[in-house]
């Protein structure tokens, strides 16, 4: 991987979204996949998933032995939050149900307790992405509940890792959501108020999830610009969305559609030009990531190729922004 000292200008890969371990466990296939991604130009680290008490979908110990010690790491709690929310509709840091909110805080505490395991292999964890679940149907969640949760969690020693609320598609009454969490305006208000109090919490924008929410290919750029204008934008994740079915999933599904640079994904709304406009609107951020999925039937080589094309597109984004 590229020198971690230049992480702010390089790209993280949300590799788990396209990894062979999504469909089964073959250590040799996973190793080949990760080794290939680590050799791609401009890649400086990984966005790691936290779920089921581990930092890997199949074998955390195996994974931690293979992460370069100089890699930049961002941990996302999205898989854990989704799993727990499916099991309990009141689970979430923004829940107005006190039991559901406390369950989410304790789930976050479990991640906090596990971070030393990760730091034993990778000393620097740049950020931890949290989420404003549960689904924000009227009365189920609130900005005040999220603020109370974040204020408590931020009081723990995170060893220098930033706490970042990743905006997911918000609940809206006009169409069925993918996740349907809190509105960006609510998240921005909470984070801005906490920062005014000296609490180090930020926002990250996932391009595809913003587009899924608004059904508008400009939504990712607009959300990045809004968070940047408030001075709280810490991260950008380039993940696609499509109004039609693609090889990775159905229309408007949160399945991390690749860039529309491949005929198979021509329906994706994520283009180099739109990504560049988003990165330009964001300005300097603490981390930038690319996260794309792969079809369940894809071979290891096909999975590598999907991510390699996305990183090549990200390099094209950098060329346009410069």
C-alpha positions in Angstrom: 0.0 0.0 0.0 1.0 3.6 -0.5 2.8 5.4 2.3 0.2 6.0 5.1 1.7 9.4 5.7 0.0 10.5 2.5 -3.4 9.1 3.5 -5.3 12.3 3.1 -4.5 12.3 -0.6 -4.8 8.6 -1.2 -7.8 6.3 -1.2 -9.1 3.7 1.2 -10.9 0.7 -0.2 -14.1 -0.7 1.4 -12.8 -4.1 0.2 -15.3 -6.2 2.2 -18.1 -5.1 -0.2 -16.5 -7.0 -3.1 -14.4 -9.6 -1.2 -14.7 -13.3 -1.9 -15.6 -13.7 1.8 -19.0 -12.2 1.1 -20.1 -15.5 -0.3 -17.9 -18.1 1.5 -14.5 -18.6 3.1 -11.5 -19.4 1.0 -8.3 -18.0 2.7 -6.3 -18.3 -0.5 -8.9 -16.4 -2.6 -9.2 -13.7 0.1 -5.4 -13.4 0.3 -5.1 -13.0 -3.5 -7.9 -10.4 -3.5 -6.4 -8.3 -0.7 -2.8 -8.5 -2.1 -4.0 -7.3 -5.4 -5.9 -4.4 -3.9 -2.9 -3.4 -1.8 -0.8 -3.1 -4.9 -3.1 -0.7 -6.7 -1.8 2.8 -7.1 -3.1 5.4 -4.7 -4.5 2.8 -2.2 -3.4 3.7 1.3 -5.7 1.6 3.5 -9.0 -0.1 4.2 -12.4 0.6 5.5 -13.0 -2.4 7.7 -16.4 -3.7 8.7 -17.4 -4.3 12.3 -20.0 -7.0 12.8 -20.6 -10.0 15.0 -17.8 -8.8 17.3 -15.1 -8.9 14.7 -13.3 -6.8 12.1 -13.7 -9.4 9.3 -16.7 -11.3 8.0 -15.1 -14.7 8.4 -11.7 -14.8 10.3 -10.5 -11.7 12.1 -7.2 -13.2 13.2 -6.4 -14.2 9.7 -7.2 -10.6 8.5 -5.2 -8.9 11.2 -2.1 -10.9 10.4 -2.2 -9.5 6.8 -2.9 -5.8 7.2 0.2 -3.7 6.5 1.2 -2.0 9.7 1.3 1.4 7.9 -2.2 1.1 6.4 -4.7 3.8 7.2 -7.8 2.2 8.7 -11.4 3.4 9.1 -13.8 1.1 10.9 -17.5 1.2 9.8 -20.2 0.0 12.1 -22.7 -0.1 9.2 -22.9 -3.9 9.0 -23.3 -4.3 12.8 -25.9 -1.6 12.9 -27.9 -3.1 10.0 -27.7 -6.6 11.5 -28.9 -5.4 14.9 -31.6 -3.2 13.5 -33.0 -6.1 11.5 -33.3 -8.0 14.8 -34.8 -5.1 16.7 -36.5 -2.2 15.1 -35.8 0.1 18.0 -32.0 -0.5 18.0 -29.9 2.6 17.3 -27.9 5.5 18.7 -30.8 7.9 17.6 -33.5 5.7 19.1 -36.3 7.4 21.1 -36.7 4.0 22.8 -34.4 4.1 25.7 -33.7 0.3 25.7 -32.9 0.4 22.0 -30.6 3.4 22.5 -28.8 1.8 25.4 -28.4 -1.4 23.4 -26.7 0.7 20.6 -24.4 2.3 23.1 -23.4 -1.1 24.5 -22.8 -2.4 21.0 -20.5 0.6 20.4 -18.8 -0.1 23.7 -18.0 -3.6 22.5 -16.3 -2.1 19.4 -14.4 0.3 21.6 -13.2 -2.6 23.8 -12.0 -4.5 20.6 -9.9 -1.7 19.1 -6.7 -2.7 21.0 -6.9 -6.0 19.0 -6.9 -4.0 15.8 -4.2 -1.6 16.9 -1.9 -4.5 17.8 -1.6 -5.0 14.0 -2.3 -1.5 12.7 -1.3 1.2 15.3 -3.3 4.0 13.8 -7.1 3.8 13.4 -8.1 7.0 11.7 -11.8 7.0 12.2 -14.8 5.0 13.4 -18.0 5.5 11.4 -21.3 5.5 13.5 -24.8 5.6 12.2 -28.1 7.4 13.1 -30.3 4.3 13.3 -33.1 3.2 13.7 -35.3 3.9 10.7 -36.6 7.4 11.3 -40.3 6.8 10.9 -42.2 9.4 12.9 -41.3 9.2 16.5 -38.8 6.3 16.2 -35.6 8.4 16.3 -34.6 11.9 17.1 -31.7 14.3 16.9 -31.7 14.8 20.7 -31.4 11.0 21.2 -28.4 10.9 18.8 -26.8 13.9 20.5 -27.1 12.2 23.9 -25.6 9.0 22.6 -22.7 10.7 20.9 -21.9 12.9 23.9 -21.6 9.8 26.0 -19.6 7.7 23.5 -17.2 10.6 22.7 -16.3 10.7 26.4 -14.5 7.4 26.0 -10.8 7.2 25.1 -10.7 6.4 21.3 -6.9 6.6 21.0 -7.0 9.4 18.5 -9.6 7.9 16.2 -12.2 10.3 14.9 -15.9 9.6 15.6 -17.8 10.2 12.4 -21.5 9.9 11.7 -21.8 8.4 8.2 -24.9 9.8 6.6 -27.1 7.0 5.2 -30.2 7.5 3.1 -32.8 9.2 5.3 -36.4 8.1 5.8 -38.7 10.0 3.5 -42.4 9.5 3.0 -42.3 9.4 -0.9 -40.5 6.1 -1.4 -39.3 3.0 0.4 -35.8 3.6 1.9 -32.8 1.4 1.9 -31.8 2.3 5.4 -34.0 5.3 6.2 -32.0 6.8 9.2 -31.9 10.4 10.4 -32.0 13.3 8.0 -28.7 15.0 7.2 -29.9 18.3 8.6 -30.5 16.6 12.0 -27.1 15.0 11.9 -25.4 18.2 11.0 -27.2 20.1 13.8 -26.1 17.5 16.3 -22.5 17.3 15.2 -22.2 21.1 14.9 -23.6 21.6 18.5 -21.3 19.0 19.9 -18.3 20.5 18.2 -19.2 23.9 19.7 -18.9 22.1 23.1 -15.5 20.8 22.2 -16.7 17.2 21.4 -14.7 15.9 18.4 -17.4 14.3 16.2 -17.7 14.7 12.4 -19.8 13.7 9.4 -19.0 11.5 6.4 -21.0 11.4 3.2 -21.5 8.2 1.2 -22.3 9.4 -2.3 -24.5 6.4 -3.2 -26.6 6.6 -0.1 -27.3 10.3 -0.5 -28.4 9.6 -4.1 -30.6 6.7 -3.0 -32.3 9.1 -0.6 -32.9 11.9 -2.9 -33.3 10.0 -6.2 -31.0 12.7 -7.6 -27.5 12.1 -9.0 -26.4 15.5 -7.6 -27.4 14.6 -4.0 -23.9 13.3 -3.1 -22.2 16.5 -4.1 -24.9 18.6 -2.5 -24.7 16.8 0.8 -20.8 17.0 0.8 -21.1 20.7 0.1 -23.6 21.3 2.9 -21.5 19.4 5.5 -18.3 21.1 4.3 -20.0 24.5 4.6 -20.8 23.7 8.2 -17.2 22.8 8.8 -17.9 19.3 10.0 -17.2 17.1 7.0 -14.5 14.5 7.8 -14.9 11.8 5.1 -16.2 11.0 1.7 -17.1 7.5 0.5 -17.5 7.0 -3.3 -20.1 4.2 -3.6 -22.6 4.1 -6.5 -26.3 3.9 -6.9 -28.5 3.0 -9.8 -32.2 3.6 -10.7 -32.2 0.3 -12.6 -31.0 -3.2 -11.8 -27.3 -3.9 -12.2 -25.2 -7.1 -11.7 -24.8 -6.2 -8.0 -28.5 -5.7 -7.2 -31.8 -4.0 -7.8 -32.8 -0.5 -8.6 -32.0 2.0 -5.8 -30.6 -0.8 -3.6 -27.7 0.0 -1.2 -25.4 -2.5 -2.9 -22.4 -0.2 -3.8 -22.8 -0.1 -7.5 -19.5 0.4 -9.3 -18.7 3.5 -11.5 -20.6 3.7 -14.8 -17.3 3.1 -16.7 -18.1 -0.5 -17.5 -20.8 -1.6 -19.9 -22.3 -4.0 -17.3 -22.8 -1.0 -14.9 -23.9 1.6 -17.4 -27.0 2.2 -15.3 -24.9 3.4 -12.4 -25.2 7.2 -11.7 -21.7 7.4 -10.3 -19.4 8.9 -12.9 -15.9 10.3 -12.7 -17.3 13.8 -13.4 -19.9 13.5 -10.6 -17.4 12.1 -8.2 -14.9 14.9 -9.0 -17.6 17.5 -8.3 -18.2 15.9 -5.0 -14.6 15.7 -4.0 -14.1 19.4 -5.1 -17.2 20.4 -3.0 -15.8 18.5 0.0 -12.4 20.1 0.1 -9.8 18.7 2.4 -11.2 15.7 4.4 -9.5 13.3 6.8 -10.3 10.3 4.6 -11.6 9.3 1.2 -12.8 5.8 0.3 -14.0 3.9 -2.7 -16.5 1.1 -2.0 -18.0 -1.0 -4.8 -19.7 -4.4 -4.8 -19.3 -7.4 -7.1 -21.8 -9.9 -8.4 -22.2 -13.0 -6.1 -21.1 -15.2 -8.9 -17.9 -13.3 -9.7 -14.5 -15.0 -9.7 -11.6 -13.6 -7.6 -10.1 -12.1 -10.8 -13.4 -10.4 -11.6 -13.7 -9.0 -8.1 -10.2 -7.6 -8.3 -11.0 -6.1 -11.7 -14.2 -4.4 -10.3 -12.2 -2.7 -7.6 -9.2 -1.9 -9.8 -11.5 -0.1 -12.2 -13.0 1.9 -9.3 -9.5 2.9 -8.1 -8.6 3.9 -11.7 -11.7 6.0 -11.8 -10.7 7.6 -8.4 -7.3 8.4 -10.0 -9.3 10.1 -12.8 -11.2 12.1 -10.1 -8.0 13.3 -8.7 -6.8 14.4 -12.1 -9.9 16.4 -12.7 -9.9 18.0 -9.2 -6.2 19.1 -9.5 
